[in-house]
Amino acid sequence: MRETLNKRNAAVVSDRLYRAVRNVIQEAHGVVSRVANWAMVEANWRVGFLIVEDEQKGKRKAEYGKAVLRDLARRLTAEYGSGYDESNLRYMRLFYLAFPIRDALRHELSWTHYRSLTRVSDPIAREWYMNECIASSWGTRYLDRQIATQSYERLLSGANPDRRRKRKELPLTPLPDKPKSLVPADFIKNPMMLEFLSLPAEVKLRETKLESALISHLKDVLMELGRGFCFVARQKHMRTETADFFIDLVFYNSILKCYFLIDLKVGRITHQDVGQMDMYRRMYDELVKQPDDNPTIGIVLCSETDQAIARYSILKGNEQLFAVKYKTYLPDEETLRREIEAQKELYRLQVQDTAEIETLMSPVQPKRKLSSAKKNGKTKRRKGGKKS
């Protein structure tokens, strides 16, 4: 009996010791990996700097510069392997041009991250992708997906140039209280890309099937929604004195400190859909929202948006209601760019004042102003004649 107990204690101590030693080794490997990663990033930046500096000093023509890069790649590859082939040297050159200040480089990102970021030509967009990548711990595969789906460009706040500048104020982790400059449009993407659901584009969906697919890929859905979102409920039951209602999906954003309600529609949006969501939103504010929460946001997620709905329904001028189009496949870059611009135009119609829209759509307005000015001018000349 005593011998069995001793063996058991020895086994317990041995297992505890194993875990402790294993943790030490893993921590050391992590430190080594981070140090090696940063050394690689810094070295590649310096290589890019030397290449650009050589180009500028020599003022070489493009063809001659390509020949130099090709020869440099040949010699480095022979000594250090394929990591310094011509393609990688081009990326190092672009890396330096995109991030010319070495102290601005982030230790959290790998060389593969930076290779992806150099493909983003817009410096504001590039900085947004970099900050989101760090704050949300994106891997390189997901960063590539976000760039390919034009995640930054799909943000509705991009429809307003002033909002584009203020979006840079989105805080890094840990998440503080909501900055006053942030609004729901800084977080809502339109269209919403759901290509990860792998649903056949040619088959007409049912709303229940779309909802089930979203729940099955909840991690991807949260990544697509963006930073600060967490899942709350599916088919949220809301009861009043006279009826029962069910909201398809409910999320909460910890940065904006408000609930997001999503109603799924597989066809073109209607004014009834918007009215229903407005009712859900008001109901949620009254029955669920806490005093320190901000007003609830309602999103009708549909396969087709509508210009008339954006202009004439209760969406008009409403900062808590949004119509968002979803796509179950990833189109080519140019098609997606046109789709993004079309959705931003609908959003502009929604947020513009009615007077502004009438001015933009009325071709005779400038003529009336010109005629009135001429009339005033003639009146002043007649008055002048009388005085003389």
C-alpha positions in Angstrom: 0.0 0.0 0.0 2.8 2.4 1.0 4.8 1.5 -2.1 1.8 2.2 -4.4 1.3 5.6 -2.7 4.9 6.6 -3.2 4.8 5.7 -6.9 1.7 7.8 -7.3 3.2 10.8 -5.5 6.4 10.4 -7.7 4.2 10.4 -10.8 2.3 13.5 -9.6 5.6 15.4 -8.9 7.1 14.3 -12.2 4.1 15.5 -14.1 4.1 18.8 -12.3 7.8 19.2 -13.0 7.3 18.3 -16.7 4.6 21.1 -17.1 6.8 23.7 -15.4 9.8 22.8 -17.6 7.7 22.7 -20.7 6.3 26.2 -20.0 9.8 27.6 -19.6 10.9 26.1 -22.9 7.8 27.4 -24.7 8.3 30.9 -23.3 11.9 30.8 -24.5 10.9 29.7 -27.9 8.4 32.5 -28.1 11.0 35.1 -27.2 13.4 33.7 -29.7 10.7 33.7 -32.4 9.8 37.3 -31.7 13.4 38.5 -31.7 14.1 36.6 -34.9 11.0 38.0 -36.5 11.9 41.6 -35.7 15.5 41.0 -36.9 14.1 39.8 -40.2 11.8 42.8 -40.5 14.5 45.3 -39.7 17.0 43.6 -42.1 14.5 43.6 -44.9 13.8 47.3 -44.3 17.5 48.1 -44.4 17.9 46.1 -47.7 15.0 48.1 -49.2 16.6 51.3 -48.0 20.0 50.4 -49.7 18.3 49.5 -53.0 16.3 52.8 -53.1 19.3 54.8 -52.1 21.4 53.2 -54.8 18.7 54.0 -57.4 18.5 57.6 -56.3 22.2 58.2 -56.2 22.8 56.6 -59.6 19.6 58.2 -61.1 19.4 55.0 -63.2 16.8 54.4 -65.8 14.1 51.8 -65.1 15.5 49.1 -67.3 19.0 49.5 -65.9 17.6 49.4 -62.4 15.9 46.1 -63.2 19.1 44.6 -64.4 20.9 45.7 -61.2 18.1 44.1 -59.1 18.3 40.9 -61.1 22.0 40.6 -60.7 21.8 41.4 -57.0 19.2 38.7 -56.6 21.3 36.2 -58.4 24.3 36.7 -56.2 22.4 36.8 -52.9 20.3 33.7 -53.8 23.5 31.8 -54.5 24.8 32.6 -51.0 21.6 32.8 -48.8 18.9 31.0 -50.7 15.5 31.8 -52.2 14.6 34.4 -49.6 16.5 37.0 -51.6 15.2 36.3 -55.1 14.2 39.1 -57.3 10.6 39.0 -56.2 11.5 39.3 -52.5 13.9 42.1 -53.2 11.1 44.1 -55.0 9.0 43.6 -51.9 11.8 44.9 -49.7 12.1 48.0 -51.9 8.4 48.6 -51.7 8.5 47.9 -48.0 10.9 50.8 -47.5 8.9 53.1 -49.8 5.7 52.4 -47.9 7.3 52.6 -44.4 10.3 55.1 -44.8 10.5 55.7 -41.0 12.1 52.7 -39.4 11.0 53.8 -35.8 7.4 53.6 -37.0 7.6 49.9 -37.7 5.6 47.7 -35.3 7.2 44.7 -33.6 3.9 42.8 -33.5 3.9 42.3 -37.3 5.9 39.8 -39.2 7.6 40.2 -42.5 4.7 38.4 -44.2 2.3 40.9 -42.7 4.4 43.8 -44.1 4.6 42.1 -47.5 0.8 42.2 -47.6 0.6 45.8 -46.4 2.9 47.0 -49.1 0.2 46.1 -51.7 -2.1 48.8 -50.3 -1.4 52.0 -52.2 -3.5 54.3 -50.1 -1.4 55.3 -47.0 -4.5 56.0 -44.9 -6.0 52.6 -45.7 -2.6 51.0 -45.1 -2.3 52.5 -41.7 -5.9 51.4 -40.9 -5.1 47.8 -41.9 -1.9 47.8 -39.9 -3.7 49.1 -36.7 -6.6 46.7 -37.1 -4.2 43.8 -37.7 -2.4 44.5 -34.4 -5.5 45.3 -32.3 -7.4 42.3 -33.6 -4.5 39.9 -33.8 -5.0 39.1 -37.5 -3.0 36.4 -39.0 -1.5 37.0 -42.5 -4.2 34.9 -44.2 -7.0 37.0 -42.7 -5.1 40.2 -43.4 -4.9 39.2 -47.0 -8.7 38.5 -47.0 -9.4 41.9 -45.5 -7.4 43.6 -48.2 -8.8 41.5 -51.0 -12.4 42.3 -49.8 -11.5 46.0 -49.5 -12.6 46.1 -45.9 -11.4 49.6 -45.2 -13.1 50.9 -48.4 -16.4 49.2 -47.5 -16.8 51.2 -44.2 -19.8 53.5 -44.7 -18.0 56.5 -43.1 -15.8 56.5 -46.2 -18.7 58.1 -48.0 -17.9 61.3 -46.1 -14.3 62.7 -46.5 -14.3 64.2 -43.0 -15.1 60.8 -41.5 -12.2 59.2 -43.4 -9.8 61.5 -41.5 -11.5 60.9 -38.1 -11.5 57.1 -38.5 -7.8 57.2 -37.7 -8.8 57.9 -34.1 -10.1 54.3 -33.6 -8.2 53.3 -30.5 -5.8 50.3 -30.2 -6.3 47.7 -27.5 -7.0 47.8 -24.6 -10.3 49.3 -25.7 -11.1 52.5 -23.8 -14.4 54.2 -23.6 -15.9 55.2 -26.9 -14.2 58.3 -28.3 -16.7 61.0 -29.0 -15.7 61.2 -32.7 -16.7 57.6 -33.5 -20.1 56.8 -35.0 -21.8 53.6 -36.2 -20.8 54.3 -39.8 -17.2 53.9 -38.7 -17.9 50.2 -38.0 -20.6 49.2 -40.6 -19.3 47.8 -43.9 -21.4 47.9 -47.0 -21.6 45.5 -48.8 -21.0 42.8 -46.2 -18.8 40.0 -47.6 -20.0 36.5 -46.7 -18.0 34.5 -49.1 -16.7 32.3 -46.2 -20.2 30.7 -46.0 -19.5 28.9 -49.3 -23.2 29.2 -50.3 -24.0 28.6 -54.0 -24.6 31.9 -55.7 -27.1 30.5 -58.2 -29.4 29.0 -55.6 -32.1 31.2 -54.0 -31.6 31.2 -50.3 -34.1 30.9 -47.5 -33.6 33.3 -44.6 -33.5 30.4 -42.2 -30.6 28.8 -44.2 -28.7 32.0 -44.3 -29.1 32.5 -40.6 -27.9 28.9 -39.8 -24.9 29.4 -42.1 -24.0 32.6 -40.2 -24.3 30.9 -36.9 -22.1 28.0 -38.1 -19.4 30.5 -39.2 -19.8 32.8 -36.2 -16.1 33.4 -35.8 -15.8 34.5 -39.4 -18.9 36.7 -39.0 -17.4 38.5 -36.0 -14.2 39.0 -37.9 -16.1 40.5 -40.8 -18.1 42.8 -38.5 -14.9 44.1 -37.0 -13.3 45.1 -33.7 -15.4 45.3 -30.6 -18.3 43.0 -31.7 -19.5 40.1 -29.7 -22.5 37.7 -30.3 -25.5 38.1 -28.0 -28.5 36.1 -29.3 -30.1 34.3 -32.2 -33.9 34.7 -32.7 -34.1 37.0 -29.7 -37.6 36.8 -28.2 -39.3 40.1 -27.5 -42.7 40.1 -25.9 -45.2 43.0 -25.6 -48.7 43.0 -24.2 -50.2 42.0 -27.5 -47.7 40.0 -29.6 -44.4 38.2 -29.7 -41.4 39.1 -31.9 -38.2 37.5 -32.8 -35.0 39.3 -33.9 -32.8 37.2 -36.2 -29.4 38.2 -34.7 -28.2 40.5 -31.9 -24.6 41.7 -31.4 -23.0 44.2 -29.0 -20.1 46.5 -29.7 -17.9 47.2 -26.7 -16.4 50.3 -28.3 -19.6 52.1 -29.3 -21.3 50.5 -26.2 -24.5 49.7 -28.0 -26.5 46.7 -29.4 -26.6 45.9 -33.1 -29.8 44.2 -34.3 -29.7 42.4 -37.7 -32.7 41.3 -39.6 -32.0 39.0 -42.6 -33.8 39.5 -45.9 -33.0 37.3 -49.0 -34.6 39.7 -51.5 -34.7 43.4 -52.2 -35.3 45.6 -49.2 -38.8 47.1 -48.7 -40.2 49.9 -46.6 -42.0 47.3 -44.5 -38.5 45.8 -43.7 -37.2 49.2 -42.6 -40.3 49.9 -40.5 -40.1 46.5 -38.8 -36.5 47.1 -37.9 -37.2 50.5 -36.6 -39.9 49.0 -34.3 -37.4 46.3 -33.1 -34.8 49.0 -32.4 -37.2 51.1 -30.3 -38.5 48.0 -28.5 -35.0 47.0 -27.6 -34.1 50.4 -26.4 -37.1 50.4 -24.0 -37.0 46.8 -22.9 -33.3 45.7 -22.9 -30.9 48.6 -23.2 -29.2 49.6 -20.0 -29.0 53.3 -19.0 -25.2 53.4 -19.7 -25.7 51.9 -23.2 -25.9 54.1 -26.3 -29.0 53.9 -28.6 -29.5 50.6 -30.4 -28.5 50.2 -34.0 -30.7 48.4 -36.5 -29.4 46.8 -39.7 -31.5 45.2 -42.4 -29.1 42.8 -44.1 -30.5 42.2 -47.6 -29.4 40.9 -51.0 -30.5 44.1 -52.7 -30.7 47.7 -51.4 -32.9 50.3 -53.0 -32.4 54.0 -53.8 -36.0 55.0 -53.2 -36.0 53.4 -49.8 -32.8 55.2 -48.8 -34.3 58.5 -50.0 -37.9 58.4 -48.9 -38.3 55.8 -46.1 -37.6 56.4 -42.4 -34.0 55.5 -43.2 -33.7 59.1 -44.4 -31.7 61.1 -41.9 -31.7 58.2 -39.4 -28.4 57.6 -37.6 -29.6 54.3 -36.0 -31.0 52.5 -39.0 -29.0 51.0 -41.9 -29.7 49.0 -45.0 -26.7 46.8 -45.8 -26.2 44.6 -48.8 -24.6 41.1 -48.4 -22.7 39.2 -51.0 -22.1 35.4 -50.7 -19.2 35.4 -53.2 -16.1 37.5 -53.8 -16.3 39.4 -57.1 -13.3 40.7 -59.0 -11.6 43.8 -57.7 -13.1 46.3 -60.1 -16.7 44.9 -59.7 -16.4 45.1 -56.0 -15.1 48.7 -56.2 -18.1 49.7 -58.3 -20.4 47.9 -55.8 -18.8 49.7 -52.8 -19.3 53.1 -54.5 -22.9 52.3 -55.4 -23.6 51.5 -51.7 -21.9 54.6 -50.5 -24.0 56.7 -52.9 -27.1 55.2 -51.3 -25.8 56.1 -47.9 -25.1 59.6 -49.0 -28.8 59.9 -50.1 -29.8 58.6 -46.7 -27.7 61.1 -44.7 -28.1 64.2 -46.9 -30.7 66.9 -46.0 -33.7 67.0 -48.3 -32.9 70.5 -49.4 -29.4 69.4 -50.5 -30.9 66.5 -52.6 -33.4 68.9 -54.2 -30.6 71.3 -55.1 -28.5 68.5 -56.6 -31.4 67.0 -58.6 -32.9 70.3 -59.9 -31.3 71.4 -63.2 -33.3 74.7 -63.4 -32.3 76.0 -60.0 -29.1 77.8 -61.2 -31.1 79.5 -64.0 -33.7 80.9 -61.5 -30.9 82.3 -59.5 -29.3 83.9 -62.5 -32.6 85.4 -63.7 -33.2 86.9 -60.2 -29.8 88.4 -60.1 -30.3 90.2 -63.5 -33.7 91.5 -62.3 -32.1 93.0 -59.1 -29.4 94.6 -61.2 -31.9 96.3 -63.5 -33.9 97.5 -60.5 -30.7 99.1 -59.0 -29.9 100.9 -62.3 -33.5 102.3 -62.4 -33.2 103.6 -58.8 -29.9 105.2 -59.7 -31.4 107.0 -62.7 -34.2 108.4 -60.5 -31.7 109.9 -58.1 -29.8 111.6 -60.8 
